Amino acid sequence: MPTPTPTATPTASPTPVEAATPSPAATTVPATAPDSGSDYGWLIGLAVVLGLGGAGAWWWRRRRADAADEPVTPAAPVPVPKPQPVRPRTPAASPATPPAPVPAPISAPVGDRGRLSLSLHPRRAGLNLLSATVEAELVVHNDGSAPAQSIRIGAALIGATPGQGDEIAPVFDQPVVRPATPPFALGPGEERRIRLVVAQARADIVPLTAGGRTLFVPVVAVNALYDAGAGIAGQSARGFAVGVERVDSAKLAPFWLDQPARMHEQLAVRPYGAGVER
């Protein structure tokens, strides 16, 4: 195998440096002498410009100094309006509502109770030498819705007076000490007939006067006390004026005290005074 022959590397040859060429020397131009007339005009114009500029600068600084020295008057405070009290809004009036009707009080139901009624039927009445006497039948009826218990009947004979019944009220205020019959009871709707004989001593009679004559009008006072039920103490009391029936008048004839004593059978009664019902 043949041996390679080495190739020579070329070497760069140095570049020659050019020598610096010297610059030509500056030529001094001689200043041209100014014209005397133009120099004064330029100076005058410059002086005027400088004077105006200085005056303007001086005026500007003076104005700023005056503005700085001038006291600043504070602006008057703007009054803040006070808040006005807010009036509460009144709601629109609603149409008046009519009041609700007040219910009428309901009466408590009355419990069942007994209630007695009295009626008198005279049989004989008149005067004798010692007294005035009335014989009659008393009818006691229970008009109530419950039994009437422990019925006690009191009866008395008194005379009518000009007071028209004032004397009978005290009789009804008295308790029944001596009943006309033993106490008894009546159921609802029941009745009992009781024979009564009542008298008043002739010496106790207070006579009335009519046409110059003396007379007597007997009054039977009946007082019935009883237990009406439900804890109620019942009372029925009435006065009956007794007289002789007349054919020619509705008025009853009295008993004349200036006539001979006698008994009458044609009799009738009229209510007398104020009764009691409770």
VEXMARVO-450427 format. One record per atom (N, C-alpha, C): residue in one letter; x, y, z; residue number from 1. Coordinates in steps of 0.02 Angstrom, whole numbers, padded with zeros to 5 digits. Layout:
  code       u       v       w  pos
     A       X       Y       Z  NUM
...
! end
This chain:
  code       u       v       w  pos
     M   00043  -00060   00000    1
     M   00000   00000   00000    1
     M   00044   00061   00000    1
     P   00033   00109  -00046    2
     P   00078   00165  -00050    2
     P   00066   00214   00005    2
     T   00114   00245   00029    3
     T   00111   00294   00084    3
     T   00089   00360   00056    3
     P   00033   00394   00092    4
     P   00009   00457   00068    4
     P   00060   00511   00077    4
     T   00060   00554   00026    5
     T   00107   00610   00028    5
     T   00075   00669   00061    5
     P   00103   00699   00116    6
     P   00074   00755   00151    6
     P   00071   00815   00107    6
     T   00010   00851   00115    7
     T  -00002   00912   00076    7
     T   00013   00972   00118    7
     A   00049   01020   00090    8
     A   00069   01080   00128    8
     A   00011   01127   00137    8
     T   00002   01152   00200    9
     T  -00052   01200   00218    9
     T  -00031   01269   00198    9
     P  -00072   01307   00159   10
     P  -00052   01373   00138   10
     P  -00053   01421   00195   10
     T  -00007   01467   00199   11
     T   00000   01517   00253   11
     T  -00021   01584   00226   11
     A  -00069   01621   00269   12
     A  -00094   01687   00248   12
     A  -00039   01738   00252   12
     S  -00033   01776   00200   13
     S   00019   01827   00199   13
     S  -00007   01890   00230   13
     P   00029   01929   00268   14
     P   00007   01990   00302   14
     P  -00012   02042   00253   14
     T  -00072   02079   00275   15
     T  -00097   02134   00234   15
     T  -00059   02197   00250   15
     P  -00038   02234   00204   16
     P   00001   02295   00217   16
     P  -00044   02350   00243   16
     V  -00024   02386   00299   17
     V  -00061   02441   00331   17
     V  -00043   02505   00296   17
     E  -00101   02542   00276   18
     E  -00089   02605   00244   18
     E  -00071   02657   00294   18
     A  -00026   02700   00276   19
     A  -00005   02754   00321   19
     A  -00058   02808   00323   19
     A  -00071   02837   00385   20
     A  -00122   02889   00394   20
     A  -00101   02952   00358   20
     T  -00152   02975   00321   21
     T  -00138   03036   00282   21
     T  -00155   03095   00325   21
     P  -00111   03140   00339   22
     P  -00124   03197   00382   22
     P  -00174   03243   00351   22
     S  -00225   03267   00399   23
     S  -00277   03313   00378   23
     S  -00247   03381   00365   23
     P  -00278   03417   00320   24
     P  -00252   03484   00308   24
     P  -00267   03529   00366   24
     A  -00224   03575   00382   25
     A  -00232   03621   00438   25
     A  -00289   03667   00426   25
     A  -00330   03681   00484   26
     A  -00389   03726   00479   26
     A  -00366   03796   00465   26
     T  -00403   03825   00420   27
     T  -00385   03893   00401   27
     T  -00429   03940   00439   27
     T  -00400   03986   00476   28
     T  -00437   04035   00518   28
     T  -00462   04089   00473   28
     V  -00533   04098   00480   29
     V  -00564   04150   00440   29
     V  -00567   04212   00481   29
     P  -00543   04264   00461   30
     P  -00544   04326   00501   30
     P  -00614   04353   00504   30
     A  -00633   04374   00568   31
     A  -00701   04401   00580   31
     A  -00708   04467   00544   31
     T  -00771   04473   00516   32
     T  -00784   04534   00479   32
     T  -00806   04586   00527   32
     A  -00780   04642   00523   33
     A  -00796   04696   00569   33
     A  -00866   04719   00556   33
     P  -00910   04720   00608   34
     P  -00979   04740   00600   34
     P  -00984   04813   00584   34
     D  -01043   04825   00552   35
     D  -01057   04894   00535   35
     D  -01082   04930   00596   35
     S  -01060   04990   00607   36
     S  -01077   05027   00668   36
     S  -01151   05041   00673   36
     G  -01185   05055   00619   37
     G  -01258   05070   00623   37
     G  -01298   05010   00641   37
     S  -01284   04952   00611   38
     S  -01322   04891   00628   38
     S  -01310   04868   00698   38
     D  -01251   04880   00726   39
     D  -01238   04859   00795   39
     D  -01284   04895   00843   39
     Y  -01295   04959   00836   40
     Y  -01339   04996   00883   40
     Y  -01411   04973   00878   40
     G  -01434   04958   00820   41
     G  -01505   04934   00814   41
     G  -01515   04867   00848   41
     W  -01466   04825   00839   42
     W  -01473   04759   00871   42
     W  -01471   04764   00946   42
     L  -01426   04807   00971   43
     L  -01421   04816   01043   43
     L  -01485   04846   01071   43
     I  -01515   04893   01036   44
     I  -01577   04924   01060   44
     I  -01633   04872   01062   44
     G  -01637   04833   01009   45
     G  -01690   04780   01009   45
     G  -01681   04731   01064   45
     L  -01616   04711   01074   46
     L  -01603   04663   01129   46
     L  -01622   04693   01196   46
     A  -01605   04758   01204   47
     A  -01621   04790   01268   47
     A  -01696   04793   01278   47
     V  -01733   04807   01224   48
     V  -01807   04809   01231   48
     V  -01835   04741   01250   48
     V  -01808   04689   01217   49
     V  -01832   04621   01232   49
     V  -01817   04603   01303   49
     L  -01753   04618   01324   50
     L  -01735   04601   01393   50
     L  -01777   04641   01442   50
     G  -01788   04705   01425   51
     G  -01830   04745   01471   51
     G  -01900   04719   01477   51
     L  -01929   04700   01421   52
     L  -01997   04672   01424   52
     L  -01998   04606   01461   52
     G  -01947   04565   01449   53
     G  -01946   04501   01485   53
     G  -01938   04510   01559   53
     G  -01892   04558   01578   54
     G  -01883   04570   01650   54
     G  -01946   04597   01682   54
     A  -01977   04644   01645   55
     A  -02039   04672   01673   55
     A  -02093   04619   01681   55
     G  -02096   04575   01631   56
     G  -02147   04521   01637   56
     G  -02131   04474   01694   56
     A  -02066   04457   01702   57
     A  -02048   04413   01758   57
     A  -02062   04446   01824   57
     W  -02045   04512   01828   58
     W  -02058   04548   01891   58
     W  -02133   04550   01906   58
     W  -02173   04562   01856   59
     W  -02247   04565   01866   59
     W  -02275   04498   01888   59
     W  -02247   04446   01858   60
     W  -02271   04378   01876   60
     W  -02255   04360   01947   60
     R  -02191   04376   01969   61
     R  -02172   04361   02038   61
     R  -02212   04403   02087   61
     R  -02224   04467   02069   62
     R  -02264   04510   02113   62
     R  -02335   04484   02121   62
     R  -02362   04461   02067   63
     R  -02431   04435   02070   63
     R  -02435   04374   02114   63
     R  -02385   04329   02109   64
     R  -02385   04269   02151   64
     R  -02376   04287   02224   64
     A  -02332   04338   02236   65
     A  -02321   04359   02306   65
     A  -02385   04389   02334   65
     D  -02418   04431   02294   66
     D  -02481   04461   02319   66
     D  -02533   04408   02331   66
     A  -02534   04359   02286   67
     A  -02584   04305   02296   67
     A  -02569   04266   02359   67
     A  -02502   04257   02373   68
     A  -02484   04220   02434   68
     A  -02500   04260   02496   68
     D  -02488   04328   02492   69
     D  -02500   04369   02552   69
     D  -02573   04383   02564   69
     E  -02614   04379   02513   70
     E  -02685   04396   02522   70
     E  -02719   04345   02567   70
     P  -02749   04369   02622   71
     P  -02781   04320   02668   71
     P  -02840   04285   02634   71
     V  -02840   04223   02646   72
     V  -02894   04182   02617   72
     V  -02954   04184   02664   72
     T  -03008   04210   02641   73
     T  -03070   04213   02681   73
     T  -03105   04146   02676   73
     P  -03111   04113   02734   74
     P  -03145   04047   02729   74
     P  -03217   04056   02708   74
     A  -03238   04010   02669   75
     A  -03307   04012   02645   75
     A  -03355   04000   02703   75
     A  -03408   04037   02702   76
     A  -03458   04030   02755   76
     A  -03485   03958   02755   76
     P  -03488   03930   02815   77
     P  -03512   03860   02816   77
     P  -03584   03857   02792   77
     V  -03596   03808   02754   78
     V  -03664   03797   02729   78
     V  -03705   03765   02784   78
     P  -03757   03798   02808   79
     P  -03796   03767   02863   79
     P  -03826   03701   02841   79
     V  -03815   03654   02886   80
     V  -03843   03588   02873   80
     V  -03915   03587   02898   80
     P  -03962   03574   02857   81
     P  -04032   03575   02880   81
     P  -04043   03522   02933   81
     K  -04076   03545   02986   82
     K  -04093   03498   03039   82
     K  -04145   03448   03015   82
     P  -04136   03388   03035   83
     P  -04187   03338   03013   83
     P  -04254   03354   03045   83
     Q  -04303   03360   03004   84
     Q  -04371   03373   03029   84
     Q  -04400   03308   03057   84
     P  -04433   03315   03116   85
     P  -04464   03254   03143   85
     P  -04516   03226   03095   85
     V  -04509   03163   03085   86
     V  -04554   03130   03039   86
     V  -04618   03113   03076   86
     R  -04671   03142   03055   87
     R  -04736   03128   03086   87
     R  -04758   03058   03066   87
     P  -04774   03019   03117   88
     P  -04796   02950   03099   88
     P  -04857   02952   03055   88
     R  -04853   02913   03006   89
     R  -04909   02910   02959   89
     R  -04969   02878   02992   89
     T  -05022   02914   02990   90
     T  -05084   02888   03018   90
     T  -05117   02844   02966   90
     P  -05126   02782   02983   91
     P  -05158   02738   02934   91
     P  -05228   02762   02918   91
     A  -05245   02753   02858   92
     A  -05312   02774   02837   92
     A  -05364   02739   02880   92
     A  -05411   02780   02901   93
     A  -05464   02751   02945   93
     A  -05503   02699   02906   93
     S  -05504   02642   02937   94
     S  -05544   02588   02906   94
     S  -05617   02600   02921   94
     P  -05660   02578   02879   95
     P  -05731   02588   02893   95
     P  -05751   02558   02960   95
     A  -05789   02597   02997   96
     A  -05809   02575   03064   96
     A  -05847   02509   03060   96
     T  -05824   02463   03101   97
     T  -05858   02399   03104   97
     T  -05911   02402   03157   97
     P  -05972   02391   03140   98
     P  -06025   02394   03191   98
     P  -06011   02344   03246   98
     P  -06021   02366   03309   99
     P  -06008   02319   03364   99
     P  -06052   02258   03359   99
     A  -06021   02204   03380  100
     A  -06059   02142   03379  100
     A  -06117   02147   03428  100
     P  -06174   02125   03408  101
     P  -06232   02129   03454  101
     P  -06219   02088   03517  101
     V  -06234   02120   03572  102
     V  -06225   02086   03636  102
     V  -06283   02037   03646  102
     P  -06265   01975   03653  103
     P  -06320   01927   03662  103
     P  -06358   01940   03726  103
     A  -06421   01933   03721  104
     A  -06464   01943   03779  104
     A  -06448   01890   03831  104
     P  -06445   01912   03894  105
     P  -06430   01861   03946  105
     P  -06482   01806   03946  105
     I  -06456   01747   03950  106
     I  -06501   01689   03951  106
     I  -06523   01677   04023  106
     S  -06586   01679   04032  107
     S  -06612   01667   04099  107
     S  -06600   01595   04119  107
     A  -06578   01589   04180  108
     A  -06567   01521   04204  108
     A  -06633   01485   04210  108
     P  -06634   01425   04187  109
     P  -06698   01388   04191  109
     P  -06720   01380   04263  109
     V  -06783   01394   04272  110
     V  -06811   01388   04339  110
     V  -06825   01314   04352  110
     G  -06799   01290   04407  111
     G  -06810   01220   04423  111
     G  -06882   01207   04440  111
     D  -06901   01145   04436  112
     D  -06969   01126   04455  112
     D  -06982   01144   04528  112
     R  -07041   01169   04540  113
     R  -07060   01187   04608  113
     R  -07135   01183   04615  113
     G  -07158   01178   04677  114
     G  -07229   01182   04690  114
     G  -07252   01254   04697  114
     R  -07314   01266   04679  115
     R  -07341   01334   04685  115
     R  -07416   01328   04701  115
     L  -07435   01356   04758  116
     L  -07503   01349   04782  116
     L  -07546   01409   04764  116
     S  -07609   01396   04749  117
     S  -07660   01448   04739  117
     S  -07716   01435   04789  117
     L  -07748   01489   04810  118
     L  -07800   01485   04862  118
     L  -07865   01516   04837  118
     S  -07920   01484   04856  119
     S  -07987   01512   04842  119
     S  -08032   01495   04902  119
     L  -08078   01542   04917  120
     L  -08121   01535   04976  120
     L  -08194   01537   04956  120
     H  -08232   01489   04984  121
     H  -08304   01485   04971  121
     H  -08341   01489   05038  121
     P  -08370   01547   05054  122
     P  -08404   01553   05119  122
     P  -08469   01512   05121  122
     R  -08483   01484   05179  123
     R  -08545   01445   05189  123
     R  -08593   01482   05236  123
     R  -08569   01506   05291  124
     R  -08611   01543   05338  124
     R  -08568   01598   05370  124
     A  -08599   01654   05383  125
     A  -08564   01709   05416  125
     A  -08614   01755   05448  125
     G  -08594   01786   05503  126
     G  -08639   01832   05536  126
     G  -08613   01850   05605  126
     L  -08660   01878   05645  127
     L  -08645   01902   05712  127
     L  -08688   01866   05763  127
     N  -08660   01855   05820  128
     N  -08698   01833   05878  128
     N  -08682   01880   05936  128
     L  -08703   01861   05994  129
     L  -08694   01907   06050  129
     L  -08621   01915   06070  129
     L  -08578   01865   06055  130
     L  -08509   01866   06078  130
     L  -08458   01882   06024  130
     S  -08474   01864   05962  131
     S  -08422   01869   05910  131
     S  -08452   01875   05841  131
     A  -08407   01887   05795  132
     A  -08422   01882   05724  132
     A  -08388   01819   05700  132
     T  -08426   01779   05659  133
     T  -08401   01713   05639  133
     T  -08410   01704   05564  133
     V  -08361   01668   05534  134
     V  -08364   01650   05463  134
     V  -08347   01576   05458  134
     E  -08393   01539   05425  135
     E  -08379   01469   05409  135
     E  -08370   01465   05333  135
     A  -08315   01433   05311  136
     A  -08301   01432   05239  136
     A  -08262   01370   05221  136
     E  -08258   01358   05156  137
     E  -08218   01304   05129  137
     E  -08159   01334   05090  137
     L  -08100   01315   05109  138
     L  -08040   01339   05076  138
     L  -08015   01286   05028  138
     V  -08004   01306   04965  139
     V  -07977   01260   04915  139
     V  -07904   01278   04904  139
     V  -07860   01228   04917  140
     V  -07788   01237   04906  140
     V  -07768   01195   04846  140
     H  -07739   01227   04794  141
     H  -07721   01191   04733  141
     H  -07647   01201   04718  141
     N  -07615   01147   04697  142
     N  -07544   01151   04678  142
     N  -07539   01163   04602  142
     D  -07524   01224   04583  143
     D  -07517   01241   04512  143
     D  -07446   01229   04486  143
     G  -07400   01208   04529  144
     G  -07330   01201   04509  144
     G  -07316   01135   04474  144
     S  -07252   01125   04457  145
     S  -07230   01065   04422  145
     S  -07194   01015   04467  145
     A  -07195   01030   04532  146
     A  -07163   00985   04580  146
     A  -07207   00982   04642  146
     P  -07199   00931   04683  147
     P  -07240   00926   04744  147
     P  -07228   00985   04791  147
     A  -07280   01004   04826  148
     A  -07275   01053   04880  148
     A  -07280   01014   04945  148
     Q  -07228   01019   04985  149
     Q  -07224   00980   05046  149
     Q  -07236   01023   05108  149
     S  -07257   00990   05162  150
     S  -07264   01023   05227  150
     S  -07306   01086   05222  150
     I  -07366   01079   05194  151
     I  -07411   01137   05186  151
     I  -07444   01151   05253  151
     R  -07438   01214   05276  152
     R  -07468   01235   05340  152
     R  -07514   01294   05325  152
     I  -07577   01288   05346  153
     I  -07627   01339   05332  153
     I  -07644   01377   05396  153
     G  -07634   01442   05392  154
     G  -07655   01486   05447  154
     G  -07712   01530   05423  154
     A  -07761   01542   05467  155
     A  -07819   01584   05449  155
     A  -07839   01625   05509  155
     A  -07861   01687   05494  156
     A  -07883   01732   05547  156
     A  -07938   01777   05520  156
     L  -07981   01801   05566  157
     L  -08035   01846   05547  157
     L  -08020   01916   05574  157
     I  -08020   01964   05530  158
     I  -08009   02033   05548  158
     I  -08064   02074   05516  158
     G  -08068   02138   05532  159
     G  -08119   02182   05503  159
     G  -08087   02230   05453  159
     A  -08124   02244   05400  160
     A  -08100   02294   05352  160
     A  -08096   02362   05384  160
     T  -08050   02402   05362  161
     T  -08039   02470   05388  161
     T  -08035   02519   05330  161
     P  -08038   02584   05346  162
     P  -08030   02633   05292  162
     P  -07962   02631   05259  162
     G  -07913   02596   05290  163
     G  -07846   02592   05260  163
     G  -07842   02547   05199  163
     Q  -07896   02513   05182  164
     Q  -07899   02472   05122  164
     Q  -07844   02419   05119  164
     G  -07836   02382   05173  165
     G  -07792   02325   05172  165
     G  -07726   02333   05208  165
     D  -07713   02393   05236  166
     D  -07649   02402   05270  166
     D  -07642   02357   05331  166
     E  -07699   02339   05361  167
     E  -07696   02300   05423  167
     E  -07685   02225   05410  167
     I  -07688   02204   05347  168
     I  -07682   02132   05333  168
     I  -07609   02110   05324  168
     A  -07565   02156   05304  169
     A  -07496   02137   05292  169
     A  -07462   02108   05353  169
     P  -07471   02136   05414  170
     P  -07438   02105   05472  170
     P  -07461   02034   05485  170
     V  -07523   02018   05466  171
     V  -07547   01949   05476  171
     V  -07507   01900   05433  171
     F  -07490   01921   05372  172
     F  -07452   01877   05327  172
     F  -07379   01870   05347  172
     D  -07356   01915   05390  173
     D  -07287   01911   05412  173
     D  -07278   01863   05471  173
     Q  -07332   01840   05500  174
     Q  -07328   01797   05559  174
     Q  -07319   01724   05539  174
     P  -07282   01686   05579  175
     P  -07278   01614   05566  175
     P  -07344   01580   05582  175
     V  -07354   01522   05552  176
     V  -07416   01483   05565  176
     V  -07402   01440   05627  176
     V  -07428   01463   05683  177
     V  -07416   01427   05746  177
     V  -07469   01373   05757  177
     R  -07531   01391   05743  178
     R  -07586   01343   05751  178
     R  -07620   01333   05684  178
     P  -07596   01284   05644  179
     P  -07625   01273   05577  179
     P  -07697   01250   05581  179
     A  -07735   01268   05529  180
     A  -07806   01248   05526  180
     A  -07814   01174   05518  180
     T  -07763   01140   05493  181
     T  -07763   01067   05483  181
     T  -07691   01043   05489  181
     P  -07681   00980   05505  182
     P  -07612   00956   05508  182
     P  -07577   00968   05441  182
     P  -07510   00978   05442  183
     P  -07473   00989   05380  183
     P  -07485   00931   05331  183
     F  -07487   00947   05267  184
     F  -07499   00897   05215  184
     F  -07458   00915   05153  184
     A  -07462   00871   05103  185
     A  -07425   00881   05040  185
     A  -07473   00876   04981  185
     L  -07456   00909   04927  186
     L  -07495   00907   04866  186
     L  -07447   00897   04807  186
     G  -07463   00848   04765  187
     G  -07424   00839   04704  187
     G  -07446   00889   04652  187
     P  -07409   00893   04595  188
     P  -07428   00940   04542  188
     P  -07500   00927   04519  188
     G  -07541   00980   04517  189
     G  -07610   00974   04495  189
     G  -07659   00951   04548  189
     E  -07635   00933   04607  190
     E  -07680   00909   04659  190
     E  -07708   00969   04699  190
     E  -07764   00957   04734  191
     E  -07793   01008   04777  191
     E  -07824   00975   04838  191
     R  -07836   01017   04888  192
     R  -07870   00993   04949  192
     R  -07919   01048   04971  192
     R  -07977   01025   04996  193
     R  -08028   01069   05023  193
     R  -08026   01065   05100  193
     I  -08023   01122   05130  194
     I  -08016   01125   05202  194
     I  -08073   01168   05230  194
     R  -08106   01143   05282  195
     R  -08159   01181   05315  195
     R  -08128   01228   05366  195
     L  -08147   01291   05359  196
     L  -08121   01341   05404  196
     L  -08178   01371   05445  196
     V  -08163   01384   05508  197
     V  -08208   01422   05552  197
     V  -08164   01474   05587  197
     V  -08176   01536   05572  198
     V  -08136   01590   05602  198
     V  -08184   01638   05636  198
     A  -08161   01669   05691  199
     A  -08204   01714   05730  199
     A  -08163   01772   05757  199
     Q  -08198   01825   05774  200
     Q  -08168   01884   05805  200
     Q  -08215   01907   05860  200
     A  -08188   01919   05920  201
     A  -08230   01940   05976  201
     A  -08264   02006   05958  201
     R  -08326   02009   05978  202
     R  -08366   02069   05961  202
     R  -08336   02131   05994  202
     A  -08305   02122   06050  203
     A  -08275   02180   06084  203
     A  -08215   02207   06045  203
     D  -08185   02165   06001  204
     D  -08126   02187   05962  204
     D  -08145   02217   05894  204
     I  -08208   02215   05879  205
     I  -08229   02241   05814  205
     I  -08223   02317   05813  205
     V  -08193   02343   05762  206
     V  -08189   02415   05751  206
     V  -08241   02432   05698  206
     P  -08297   02461   05717  207
     P  -08352   02471   05669  207
     P  -08337   02526   05619  207
     L  -08366   02519   05562  208
     L  -08365   02572   05511  208
     L  -08433   02608   05513  208
     T  -08436   02667   05484  209
     T  -08497   02706   05485  209
     T  -08516   02724   05413  209
     A  -08581   02714   05398  210
     A  -08607   02732   05332  210
     A  -08678   02756   05340  210
     G  -08692   02818   05320  211
     G  -08759   02845   05325  211
     G  -08784   02849   05396  211
     G  -08740   02860   05444  212
     G  -08759   02865   05514  212
     G  -08769   02798   05547  212
     R  -08752   02744   05513  213
     R  -08760   02678   05542  213
     R  -08691   02645   05548  213
     T  -08686   02598   05597  214
     T  -08624   02562   05606  214
     T  -08628   02494   05572  214
     L  -08572   02472   05547  215
     L  -08570   02409   05510  215
     L  -08503   02375   05519  215
     F  -08501   02312   05497  216
     F  -08440   02272   05502  216
     F  -08432   02231   05438  216
     V  -08371   02231   05410  217
     V  -08355   02191   05350  217
     V  -08301   02141   05370  217
     P  -08319   02076   05379  218
     P  -08269   02027   05398  218
     P  -08221   02012   05341  218
     V  -08158   02002   05358  219
     V  -08105   01985   05309  219
     V  -08070   01923   05335  219
     V  -08070   01870   05293  220
     V  -08034   01808   05310  220
     V  -07964   01813   05280  220
     A  -07914   01813   05324  221
     A  -07844   01815   05301  221
     A  -07816   01745   05303  221
     V  -07795   01719   05245  222
     V  -07769   01650   05240  222
     V  -07695   01654   05221  222
     N  -07654   01618   05259  223
     N  -07582   01617   05247  223
     N  -07559   01545   05242  223
     A  -07534   01525   05184  224
     A  -07511   01456   05172  224
     A  -07435   01457   05164  224
     L  -07400   01423   05209  225
     L  -07327   01415   05205  225
     L  -07312   01342   05186  225
     Y  -07261   01332   05144  226
     Y  -07247   01264   05121  226
     Y  -07176   01260   05093  226
     D  -07154   01198   05083  227
     D  -07090   01184   05051  227
     D  -07103   01174   04977  227
     A  -07078   01221   04935  228
     A  -07092   01218   04864  228
     A  -07045   01173   04826  228
     G  -06995   01144   04858  229
     G  -06945   01103   04824  229
     G  -06885   01145   04803  229
     A  -06829   01109   04790  230
     A  -06766   01143   04770  230
     A  -06744   01193   04822  230
     G  -06761   01179   04886  231
     G  -06740   01224   04939  231
     G  -06778   01290   04942  231
     I  -06835   01295   04910  232
     I  -06874   01357   04908  232
     I  -06928   01355   04961  232
     A  -06930   01407   05003  233
     A  -06984   01414   05052  233
     A  -07041   01452   05019  233
     G  -07095   01417   05003  234
     G  -07151   01449   04969  234
     G  -07201   01480   05016  234
     Q  -07237   01529   04991  235
     Q  -07290   01561   05029  235
     Q  -07345   01585   04981  235
     S  -07406   01573   04999  236
     S  -07465   01600   04964  236
     S  -07512   01628   05017  236
     A  -07526   01692   05012  237
     A  -07568   01725   05063  237
     A  -07616   01772   05028  237
     R  -07679   01770   05050  238
     R  -07730   01813   05019  238
     R  -07781   01834   05072  238
     G  -07813   01891   05058  239
     G  -07868   01915   05100  239
     G  -07933   01912   05062  239
     F  -07987   01889   05096  240
     F  -08053   01882   05065  240
     F  -08104   01921   05107  240
     A  -08133   01974   05077  241
     A  -08186   02011   05111  241
     A  -08252   01974   05100  241
     V  -08288   01961   05154  242
     V  -08351   01921   05151  242
     V  -08410   01969   05160  242
     G  -08461   01961   05118  243
     G  -08522   02002   05124  243
     G  -08583   01964   05100  243
     V  -08640   01996   05110  244
     V  -08704   01966   05091  244
     V  -08718   01986   05019  244
     E  -08736   01934   04979  245
     E  -08753   01949   04909  245
     E  -08817   01989   04905  245
     R  -08821   02034   04856  246
     R  -08879   02075   04845  246
     R  -08907   02062   04775  246
     V  -08972   02066   04771  247
     V  -09005   02054   04706  247
     V  -09001   02115   04662  247
     D  -09005   02174   04692  248
     D  -09009   02236   04653  248
     D  -08942   02269   04640  248
     S  -08886   02239   04662  249
     S  -08821   02272   04653  249
     S  -08765   02220   04655  249
     A  -08711   02237   04621  250
     A  -08653   02192   04622  250
     A  -08613   02201   04686  250
     K  -08627   02254   04722  251
     K  -08592   02265   04785  251
     K  -08620   02219   04838  251
     L  -08575   02199   04883  252
     L  -08595   02156   04938  252
     L  -08622   02199   04996  252
     A  -08672   02174   05029  253
     A  -08699   02209   05088  253
     A  -08658   02192   05149  253
     P  -08645   02241   05193  254
     P  -08606   02227   05253  254
     P  -08651   02195   05307  254
     F  -08618   02182   05364  255
     F  -08655   02158   05422  255
     F  -08668   02219   05466  255
     W  -08735   02236   05474  256
     W  -08754   02295   05512  256
     W  -08752   02278   05587  256
     L  -08719   02321   05623  257
     L  -08713   02309   05694  257
     L  -08775   02334   05733  257
     D  -08819   02374   05701  258
     D  -08879   02399   05736  258
     D  -08939   02354   05724  258
     Q  -08928   02295   05694  259
     Q  -08982   02247   05683  259
     Q  -08973   02187   05731  259
     P  -09027   02149   05740  260
     P  -09021   02090   05783  260
     P  -08969   02042   05754  260
     A  -08933   02007   05798  261
     A  -08882   01960   05777  261
     A  -08913   01904   05738  261
     R  -08881   01884   05685  262
     R  -08905   01829   05644  262
     R  -08848   01803   05600  262
     M  -08857   01743   05568  263
     M  -08809   01714   05521  263
     M  -08838   01718   05451  263
     H  -08796   01726   05402  264
     H  -08817   01731   05332  264
     H  -08784   01674   05293  264
     E  -08822   01652   05241  265
     E  -08796   01599   05199  265
     E  -08787   01620   05127  265
     Q  -08820   01672   05105  266
     Q  -08811   01698   05037  266
     Q  -08751   01746   05037  266
     L  -08695   01716   05030  267
     L  -08633   01754   05039  267
     L  -08589   01752   04976  267
     A  -08543   01797   04974  268
     A  -08492   01800   04920  268
     A  -08429   01833   04948  268
     V  -08376   01828   04911  269
     V  -08312   01858   04933  269
     V  -08285   01903   04878  269
     R  -08242   01949   04900  270
     R  -08205   01993   04854  270
     R  -08132   01995   04879  270
     P  -08084   02000   04832  271
     P  -08014   02005   04854  271
     P  -08005   02068   04896  271
     Y  -07961   02063   04945  272
     Y  -07951   02119   04991  272
     Y  -07876   02126   05004  272
     G  -07852   02186   04993  273
     G  -07781   02200   05008  273
     G  -07734   02165   04958  273
     A  -07671   02172   04973  274
     A  -07619   02143   04931  274
     A  -07601   02073   04956  274
     G  -07598   02026   04909  275
     G  -07579   01959   04927  275
     G  -07503   01949   04923  275
     V  -07482   01889   04940  276
     V  -07411   01871   04939  276
     V  -07404   01806   04900  276
     E  -07357   01805   04852  277
     E  -07342   01744   04815  277
     E  -07266   01739   04809  277
     R  -07239   01685   04837  278
     R  -07168   01673   04829  278
     R  -07152   01599   04834  278
! end
